[in-house]
Amino acid sequence: MKKIFNYNKFLLLAAASTAFLFSCKPELDAVKPSAGEANFSKYISIGNSLTAGFADGGLYLEGQQVAYPNLIAAQLKHTGGSDFKSPFFTEAQRNGSGYLRLKDLVNGQPVMENVTTELAIRGANPAGKPLYTKYTEEINNLGVPGMRLDMAFAPGIGTVQGNPFFERLLADNTPGTYRYFDFATTKDHTFFSFWLGNNDILGYATNGAVTVPGDGTTVLTSTATFNQLYNSFIDALTLKQQKGIVATIPDVTAVPYFTTVTRKALLAAASAAAGSELKDIYITSSKGMRPATDNDMFVLPFSSAGLLGKPSPGNPAPYGLHPSNPVESKYVLDTDEIAVIKQRTTEFNDIIKKAAERKGLAIADAHAYLNRVKSPGIVYNGLSVNANFITGNAFSLDGIHLTPMGNALIANLFIDAINATYNSSITKIDATQYRGVKFP
């Protein structure tokens, strides 16, 4: 990950508007909390980075504390819920894996830096990837950054060669055959939330729809595999007739990671640097080299990579501005790739909804909700929330994961669905008490 990000032609809105809107008095429910038909005495949450509280490109204590399951669990305490334990980093190692923060604004453009102090890193695995400080106590928040549905059933993911965020939750003598599925389905729970499947699409999309040999995180999971594994997981979680809630998979093209760096902005910056108007950016699409259109999506790191217009090793033509040196596929989702991703997302969400209906589970439609956040945006107690990078309040600095405010809003989405399905009356959260992106 680059140390400094500089997004061309990105003009920031005044942060003062957020402070003003925070003064608006929220409108919260005044109904006496009750569990209704559900039993919240032992709530567990299954999921990936969103469930774990990953934000700003890393997992760190503040993000863990405001992860949406923790916010839900605090409300469930008023309806018979018990203590909800999470694998928090210690205060001394509060910066966890490290993360991005907004360092400065230079001519209206954000400059970011990596936080590299007070980390929770105990060493490295044989491939040189970090291993994090162990946390092997019993927990309720089972969110593991990077976890996919297909990998949840794969042995070895919890070893030092596998997912380091899962490995930190397991004892050193854990067998290599142990799976995340085993970990999540043996907690003797009474209620669960389930939000897995995002990464079965996201990893493929963030890599520009390029599958890297030997890297399973970049593979687009097949619909047949997803159907089998998803229903197997839900069957195991409801084996004793437990109730729960599942969430749909968001449209990846609704997040700032894919919508911030536009063709128009890139051309404007390149034209200013060249001193003349440029008309085309050339990309490597799934069907070969061609000029980019406004319907193609450049990934967020492309602008900060600083490659556009510069010669490449062995190729003196300006990168992306000449047909002989087009932008690599890993930096762009072309229209055909976007169509495939959207279709697969629709298929996965159909599976999720049918599984929930079959078991009588609540459904938090994150796909529909985050599309509304993207356009036209929402107004929450007078506060504008949208998918704009940095200023939209919903998404953190990595352009994918949620801010504390975004987590509070998603928690309310879950709470609304639980209340509607189980005749419960869980009090919702005042999301205005949680921040968006932290300004310097």
C-alpha positions in Angstrom: 0.0 0.0 0.0 1.4 3.4 -0.9 2.4 5.7 1.9 1.0 8.9 0.4 -2.2 9.1 -1.6 -2.9 12.1 -3.8 -6.2 12.1 -5.7 -6.1 14.3 -8.7 -8.8 16.9 -9.1 -10.6 15.7 -6.0 -12.1 18.7 -4.2 -13.0 18.3 -0.6 -16.2 19.7 0.9 -16.0 21.7 4.1 -15.9 19.6 7.2 -17.8 22.2 9.1 -21.1 21.0 7.5 -20.8 17.8 9.5 -20.2 19.7 12.8 -23.3 21.8 12.1 -25.5 18.9 11.2 -24.4 16.9 14.3 -26.2 19.6 16.3 -29.5 18.4 15.0 -31.6 16.6 17.6 -32.0 12.9 16.6 -35.4 11.2 16.4 -35.1 7.9 18.2 -37.7 5.3 19.1 -39.2 5.6 22.5 -40.6 2.0 22.7 -39.8 -0.2 25.6 -37.2 -2.7 24.4 -38.3 -6.4 24.1 -36.9 -9.5 22.5 -40.2 -10.5 20.9 -39.9 -14.0 19.5 -36.1 -14.1 19.5 -33.7 -15.2 22.2 -30.7 -12.9 22.4 -29.0 -14.5 25.4 -26.0 -15.6 23.3 -25.6 -13.6 20.2 -22.7 -14.3 17.8 -21.7 -12.6 14.6 -20.2 -14.4 11.6 -18.5 -12.4 8.8 -15.4 -10.9 7.3 -13.7 -7.5 7.6 -17.0 -5.6 7.8 -18.0 -7.7 10.8 -14.6 -7.4 12.5 -14.5 -3.6 12.3 -11.8 -3.3 9.6 -11.5 0.3 8.4 -9.1 2.7 6.8 -7.1 -0.1 5.2 -6.4 -1.9 8.5 -7.8 -3.6 11.7 -7.3 -1.4 14.8 -8.9 -1.0 18.2 -11.2 2.0 17.5 -12.6 0.3 14.4 -13.1 -3.0 16.3 -15.0 -1.2 19.1 -17.5 0.4 16.7 -18.0 -2.7 14.5 -21.7 -3.0 13.7 -22.1 -6.3 15.7 -20.7 -4.6 18.9 -23.2 -1.8 18.4 -26.1 -4.2 17.9 -25.0 -6.2 21.0 -25.1 -3.1 23.2 -28.7 -2.6 22.2 -29.5 -6.3 22.8 -28.4 -6.0 26.4 -31.8 -4.3 27.0 -33.6 -7.3 25.6 -32.0 -10.1 27.5 -28.6 -10.1 25.7 -25.5 -11.0 27.6 -21.9 -9.8 27.4 -20.6 -9.7 23.8 -16.9 -10.3 23.6 -14.6 -9.3 20.8 -10.9 -10.0 20.1 -9.9 -6.4 20.8 -6.3 -5.4 20.5 -4.9 -4.0 23.8 -4.5 -0.3 24.4 -0.7 -0.7 24.1 -1.1 -2.3 20.7 -4.2 -0.3 19.7 -3.1 0.3 16.1 -3.3 -3.4 15.4 -2.3 -4.1 11.8 -1.7 -0.4 11.1 -4.0 1.8 9.0 -4.4 4.9 6.9 -5.1 8.3 8.4 -5.7 11.7 6.7 -2.5 13.7 7.4 -3.2 16.9 5.6 -5.2 18.8 2.9 -3.0 20.3 0.3 -4.8 22.6 -2.2 -8.0 20.7 -1.3 -6.4 17.4 -2.0 -6.1 14.7 0.7 -2.6 13.5 1.7 -2.6 10.2 3.7 0.0 8.4 5.7 0.3 4.9 7.2 0.1 4.5 11.0 3.0 2.3 11.9 3.4 2.7 15.7 1.8 0.6 18.6 1.1 -2.3 16.3 0.0 -5.8 17.3 2.5 -7.7 15.2 4.4 -10.6 16.8 6.4 -11.7 13.8 6.0 -12.9 10.3 5.0 -16.1 8.6 7.2 -18.0 6.1 6.0 -15.8 3.3 7.0 -12.7 5.2 3.4 -11.6 6.0 2.7 -10.3 9.5 1.4 -12.5 12.3 -0.7 -10.7 14.9 -0.7 -10.9 18.7 -2.8 -13.9 19.7 -6.3 -13.6 21.2 -7.6 -17.1 22.1 -10.3 -16.4 24.7 -13.9 -17.1 23.9 -15.5 -14.5 21.7 -18.8 -13.6 20.2 -17.7 -11.4 17.3 -16.2 -14.0 14.9 -15.5 -11.5 12.1 -12.3 -12.3 10.3 -10.9 -9.8 7.7 -10.4 -11.5 4.3 -12.7 -14.4 5.1 -14.6 -15.8 2.1 -17.4 -18.2 2.0 -15.4 -20.7 0.0 -12.4 -20.4 2.3 -14.6 -20.8 5.4 -14.8 -24.5 4.4 -11.1 -24.9 3.5 -8.7 -26.5 5.9 -5.4 -24.7 6.7 -6.8 -21.1 6.7 -6.1 -20.8 10.4 -2.4 -21.8 10.1 0.5 -19.4 9.9 0.5 -19.8 6.1 -3.2 -18.9 5.9 -5.3 -16.0 7.1 -3.3 -14.1 9.8 -6.5 -12.6 11.3 -8.0 -16.0 11.8 -4.7 -17.5 13.0 -4.5 -15.0 15.8 -7.8 -16.3 17.2 -6.6 -20.0 17.4 -4.4 -21.8 19.9 -1.0 -22.8 18.6 -1.9 -26.5 18.8 -5.0 -26.1 16.5 -5.0 -28.9 13.9 -4.4 -27.8 10.3 -7.7 -29.4 9.3 -9.6 -26.9 11.4 -11.9 -24.7 9.4 -13.6 -21.3 10.0 -16.9 -23.2 9.5 -16.0 -25.4 12.5 -15.0 -22.3 14.5 -18.3 -20.4 13.8 -20.8 -23.3 14.3 -19.7 -24.6 17.7 -20.5 -21.6 19.9 -23.8 -22.9 21.4 -25.5 -19.6 20.3 -29.1 -18.6 20.6 -29.0 -15.9 17.9 -26.7 -15.0 15.0 -25.9 -12.5 12.4 -24.3 -13.7 9.1 -22.6 -11.5 6.6 -20.3 -13.7 4.5 -19.9 -13.8 0.7 -18.8 -10.2 0.0 -15.2 -11.3 -0.5 -16.2 -14.0 -2.9 -16.8 -11.1 -5.3 -14.8 -8.2 -3.9 -11.3 -9.7 -4.2 -11.9 -10.4 -7.9 -13.3 -6.9 -8.4 -10.6 -4.9 -6.5 -8.0 -6.7 -8.6 -9.6 -5.4 -11.8 -11.2 -8.8 -12.5 -7.8 -10.3 -12.9 -7.3 -13.8 -11.3 -3.8 -14.3 -10.0 -2.6 -17.9 -10.1 -2.2 -19.3 -6.7 -4.1 -16.5 -5.0 -7.6 -17.7 -4.1 -8.6 -14.3 -2.9 -8.8 -13.0 -6.5 -11.1 -15.8 -7.7 -14.8 -15.2 -8.5 -16.7 -17.9 -6.7 -19.1 -19.9 -8.9 -22.8 -19.6 -8.2 -23.1 -23.4 -7.7 -20.4 -23.4 -5.1 -21.9 -20.4 -3.3 -25.3 -22.0 -3.2 -24.0 -25.2 -1.7 -21.8 -23.7 0.9 -24.1 -20.9 1.9 -27.0 -23.2 2.6 -24.7 -25.7 4.4 -23.6 -22.8 6.7 -27.1 -21.6 7.4 -28.3 -25.2 8.1 -25.5 -25.6 10.7 -26.3 -22.3 12.4 -30.0 -23.2 12.7 -29.6 -26.8 13.6 -31.3 -26.2 17.0 -33.9 -23.9 15.5 -31.9 -20.8 16.4 -33.1 -17.5 14.9 -30.8 -15.0 13.2 -30.3 -12.4 10.5 -28.4 -12.6 7.2 -27.2 -9.7 5.0 -27.1 -9.4 1.3 -23.9 -8.6 -0.6 -23.5 -4.9 -1.6 -22.9 -3.8 -5.2 -19.1 -3.3 -5.3 -19.6 -0.6 -7.8 -21.5 1.5 -5.2 -18.4 2.1 -3.0 -15.9 4.9 -3.4 -13.1 2.4 -4.3 -14.6 2.2 -7.7 -16.3 5.6 -8.2 -13.8 8.2 -7.0 -11.2 8.0 -9.8 -13.0 8.9 -13.0 -11.9 9.0 -16.6 -12.8 12.7 -16.7 -10.7 13.6 -13.7 -7.7 11.6 -14.9 -7.9 13.3 -18.3 -8.1 16.7 -16.8 -5.1 16.1 -14.6 -3.1 14.6 -17.5 -4.0 17.5 -19.8 -2.9 20.0 -17.2 0.4 18.3 -16.8 0.9 18.0 -20.6 -0.1 21.6 -21.3 -2.5 20.5 -23.9 -5.9 18.8 -24.1 -5.9 15.0 -24.1 -8.9 13.1 -25.2 -8.3 9.4 -24.5 -7.0 7.1 -21.8 -6.2 3.7 -23.2 -7.0 0.6 -21.1 -6.5 -3.2 -21.3 -10.1 -4.4 -21.3 -11.3 -8.0 -21.2 -11.5 -7.8 -25.0 -8.2 -6.1 -25.7 -6.9 -2.6 -25.8 -9.3 0.3 -26.3 -10.0 3.8 -25.2 -11.7 4.0 -21.8 -15.3 5.2 -21.5 -17.1 7.0 -18.6 -18.7 3.6 -17.8 -15.4 1.9 -17.1 -14.3 2.1 -13.4 -10.7 2.8 -12.3 -9.8 1.5 -8.8 -9.0 4.0 -6.1 -5.2 3.2 -5.8 -4.7 4.0 -9.5 -4.5 7.8 -9.1 -2.1 7.6 -6.2 0.2 5.1 -8.1 1.3 8.0 -10.2 1.7 6.0 -13.4 -0.5 7.9 -15.8 1.5 9.6 -18.5 4.9 8.2 -17.5 7.0 5.8 -19.4 7.1 2.2 -18.2 10.2 -0.1 -18.0 10.9 -1.2 -21.5 8.2 1.0 -23.0 8.9 4.8 -23.5 5.3 5.6 -24.5 3.3 7.5 -21.8 1.4 5.0 -19.7 -2.3 5.0 -20.4 -2.1 7.9 -22.9 -0.8 5.9 -25.8 -2.3 2.7 -27.4 1.0 0.9 -27.1 1.2 1.3 -23.3 -2.4 1.0 -22.0 -3.5 0.9 -18.3 -3.2 -2.6 -17.0 -6.4 -4.6 -16.4 -5.7 -4.7 -12.7 -6.4 -1.0 -12.4 -9.7 -0.9 -14.1 -13.0 -2.7 -14.3 -14.3 -2.5 -17.9 -18.0 -2.5 -18.7 -18.1 -6.2 -19.5 -16.4 -7.1 -16.2 -18.8 -4.9 -14.3 -21.7 -6.7 -16.0 -20.3 -10.1 -14.9 -19.8 -8.9 -11.3 -23.3 -7.4 -11.1 -24.9 -10.5 -12.4 -22.9 -12.7 -10.0 -23.9 -10.4 -7.1 -27.6 -10.7 -8.1 -27.3 -14.5 -8.2 -25.6 -14.6 -4.8 -28.2 -12.4 -3.3 -31.0 -14.5 -4.6 -29.4 -17.5 -2.9 -29.1 -15.5 0.4 -32.7 -14.4 0.3 -34.0 -17.9 -0.5 -31.9 -19.4 2.3 -33.3 -16.9 4.8 -36.9 -17.4 3.6 -36.5 -21.2 3.9 -35.4 -20.8 7.5 -37.6 -17.9 8.5 -34.6 -15.6 9.1 -34.5 -11.8 9.0 -32.8 -10.2 6.0 -30.7 -7.0 6.2 -30.7 -5.8 2.5 -27.3 -4.1 2.5 -27.3 -4.2 -1.3 -30.4 -2.0 -1.6 -29.4 0.2 1.3 -25.9 1.0 0.1 -27.2 1.7 -3.4 -29.4 4.3 -1.8 -26.5 5.7 0.1 -24.6 6.0 -3.3 -27.4 7.7 -5.1 -29.2 9.8 -4.2 -27.8 9.5 -0.7 -29.7 9.5 2.5 -30.4 12.1 5.2 -30.3 10.8 8.8 -31.6 13.2 11.4 -30.5 16.1 9.3 -27.1 14.6 8.4 -26.3 14.0 4.7 -24.8 10.5 4.1 -23.6 9.4 0.7 -20.8 7.4 -0.9 -18.5 10.3 -1.7 -14.9 9.6 -0.8 -13.9 11.2 2.5 -16.8 13.7 2.7 -19.7 11.2 2.4 -19.6 10.0 6.1 -20.3 6.4 5.2 -17.0 5.0 4.0 -13.6 5.0 5.5 -10.3 6.0 3.8 -9.9 2.7 2.0 -13.0 3.4 0.0 -14.6 0.0 0.9 -15.1 -0.4 4.7 -17.3 1.7 6.9 -16.7 4.6 9.2 -18.0 4.5 12.7 -21.0 6.3 11.5 -21.4 3.9 8.6 -21.3 1.0 11.1 -24.0 2.7 13.2 -26.2 3.0 10.2 -25.7 -0.6 9.2 -26.4 -1.7 12.8 -29.7 0.1 12.5 -30.4 -1.6 9.2 -29.9 -5.0 11.0 -32.0 -3.8 14.0 -34.9 -2.8 11.7 -34.9 -6.1 10.0 -34.8 -8.1 13.3 -37.6 -6.0 14.8 -39.8 -6.5 11.7 -39.2 -10.3 11.6 -39.3 -11.3 15.2 -41.8 -8.7 16.6 -39.0 -7.4 18.8 -38.5 -3.8 19.8 -34.7 -3.2 19.9 -33.9 0.4 20.4 -32.0 1.9 17.4 -28.7 3.7 17.6 -28.1 7.4 17.4 -25.7 7.4 14.4 -24.9 11.1 14.8 -22.9 10.2 17.9 -20.4 8.4 15.7 -17.9 10.1 13.4 -17.3 9.9 9.7 -13.7 10.3 8.4 -11.5 12.0 10.9 -10.0 15.2 9.6 -6.5 16.4 10.6 
